[in-house]
Amino acid sequence: ETVPALDVAPGESVVFTFADFVGINEADLLRNAKVFQSLYDNGCSSPQPPDQPLVRAVQDDKRIVLYWDKRSESSMDPVTGTNAFQGYRVYRSTDRGSSWGNVITDVNGNPTDIFQPLAIYDKVDGISGSHPMADPLIYYNLGSDAGLKYSYVDKNVVNGYEYWYAVSAYDGPDDWAGSVIDPLENSRSKNAYANNFDNTVAARPQKKAAGYDIGSFSETHSAGESDAVLTAVTADP
């Protein structure tokens, strides 16, 4: 395509943007061109993961209870314009955020910045299993269609020891300008006490003070038929 001539007067300046891109064939070349154009049109913004959930932690005797909201499930990607939310991944750190569990290595055995979560809760929508990522070269676990949950109880803890937790919302493969976008998830904070990270918290399990009365509750079904099962989880009194 012929670029029109620019009429620039002495002392004037012209700001322009250019991109070098390649492709393995013509179709791939055109697809990459669309991606670059989309980047430019969106102020160089790339696709984003779902909004991070608001996470809270309650510490108890030899256990920690996490619970979070569902704001992530209604968030829209400002670049792709879609909602590809897929589920939640729960992580734990015993070294104040330096690591978050077992490191997942790529197909060449090199360590990545992706960790194995304690739990994965994903939507029942047929999108599950391993997804081959382009960067890094790993198989990303999309879940097993186990269903969404909003709490996690960790009983593998020691009283008096500080643990950090993060709950990341992640999405599934998405389309951006004709190219497949790998799953994206929220980052985890390097400071569990930072105000700008709602998904990362710190907790230290410990016994209740002497004389503490947790109280009790009862379930009453007054009328009608139901096959529902209620499993009560003590969260934040």
N, C-alpha and C positions, 0 to 999 in steps of 0.2 A: 504494500500500500504506500502510495506517495504521500509524504508529509508536506503540508503546505508551508510555503516560505514564511519566515517570521520577519516582520518589519520592525527592527529595533533601532531606536534613535540613539545617538551618542549620549552616554551617561545612564541609559536605561538598563535594567537587568530583567532577565526572564527566568522564572523559577519553573523547573520541569522535573518530572519523575520518570525514571526508566527502570526496567527490570530485565535481567538476563535469565532465560529459562530454557530448559531442554526437555525432550521427551523421547521415549523409546520408539515411537512411531508417530504418524501424523495425528491420530486420534488423541494420543497421550499429550502431544505438544499443544493441541487446541484446548484440552482439558486444563492443562497447567496455565495456559494464557487466561482462561476464564477465572481461575483461582486468583491469579495476580490482579486481574481487573476488579474482582470482588474485594480483595484486600484494599485496593486503592479507594474504591467507592465507599468502604466502611471505615475510612480513616486509619487504615493499616491495622484494624482490629480483626482478630481471628476468632473462630468459634470458641464458645465458652462452656464450661461444665454447668450443671444446674446450680442454683443458689445454694449456699451451704445451710444446713439445718441449724436450728438453735438447740444446743445440747446442754443438759444439766446433769450433775452427778450428785448422788447422795451416798455418804459413807456410813457404814454400819459395822457391826462386829464381824470381822473376817469376810466382809463382802462389800462390793460397791455396785450401786444400781445406776445405770445410765438411762435417760429418756430424752426424747427429742420430738420436735414438731414436724409437720409435713409441708412446710413452705417450699421445699425443693421440688415437690411434685407438680406445682403449677407454674414454675418458672419457664420462661421462653428464652431461647438463645437469641441474643440481639443481632447476630450475624446471619445465621441460617433461617431465623424466623420460625423455628419448629420447637416442639417440646419432645425431646428424646429421652426424658428421665427414665431410668431403669431400676435403680435401687439404692441401698445403703451398704456401706462397708465400715465395720467397726475395727479400730486399731487400738493397741495399747503400747505405751512406752515405759520402760523401767529405767531409762537414763535421761530423763527430762528432755525428750524430743530429739535426741541424737539419732535414734533409730526407732522403728515402729514394728518390730517383729522380725521374722526371717526375710532376708533380702531375696527377691526373685532375680535369677540370672537370665540373660538373654540366650538365644539359641547357640551362641558361641561360648557360653559359660562365663561371660563377663557380668559382674554385678551391675544392677540398675538402681534407680531411685524409687522403685516400686516394691512394696512390702506385702507379705502375706497377711491378710486381715484375720482377726479373731472370728468374725462372722460376716456373712453376706445375706442380705434380705432383699430379694428382687421381686418385681411384679410378675404375676402369672400371666404371661402374654406370648409364650412360645419363643421368646428371645432368651436363650440360655447357652451354657457351654463355653467353650474356649474360642476366643476371637483372635486371629493372627494379627498382631500389631505391626505397623510399618516402622515405627520409631518409638521406643526401642523394639528390637526383634524378639518379642515375647508373645506368649499366648495369654491374653487377658481373660480372666474368669468373669463371665457375665452373670453367674449365678445358676441356680438349678430350678427356677420357677417355684421357689419355696414360699413365696408370699412376703408381703411387707410387714415389718414389725417396727415398733417405736420405743422399745426398751431392751436393755441387755443387762443381765446380772452376772457379775464376775465374782466367783467364789474362790478363785485361785490367787488369793492375795494374803499378805502378811500384815497384821496390825502394826500401825506406826510407820509403815513404809509408804512413800509418796508415789503414786502412779499417775501418768498422764494418759488421757483417752482422746480419740478423735473419731468422729462419725462423718464420713465423706459421702456425699451424694454423687452418684455417677450416672452417666447416660450410656446409651447404646450407640452402635455405628450410625452415623448421620451422613447426609448428603450436602455438599457445599460446592456449588458451581459445577456439578457433574462429577465431583471427586468424592470418594469415600473418606469420611473423617473417623478416625479411631475413637473409641470410647474415651471420655474425659471425666475426671473426678476432681473434687475440691482438694486443695492443698491442706496440709496440717501445719499449725503454727509452731514456731520455734520457742514461743512463750505462751504457756497455757493461761497466763494471767493477762494477756493482751486483750484490750477491749474490742479490737477490730476483727477478732476471730471468734465467731460464735460456736464453731464446731469442735473446739479443742478445750478440754477442761482438765483440772488436776484434782485429785482426791486422795485422802489418807484414811484407810479403814481403822476404826478404833471402837472400843466398847463404849456403851452409853454410860453417862454419869450415874453414880449410885442413886437409887431411888427413882430413876426415870421410868415413867409408865407410858408405853407406846399406845395404849388404848386398844380398842377392838372394833369390829364391824360385823354386820350380819347381812345375809342375802334373803330377800323375801320375794317370792313370786305369787302375786295375789290372784291372778285369773288367767285363763287361756292356756294354750298348749305351746310348748317350745322345746326344741332339741338343742338349744344353744348351751355352750359350756363356758362359764366365766372363770378365768384364772386370774386371781387378784395378785398384783405385784406391788409391794410396798415401795412407794417412790418418795415423794417429799411431803411429809405431814403438814 
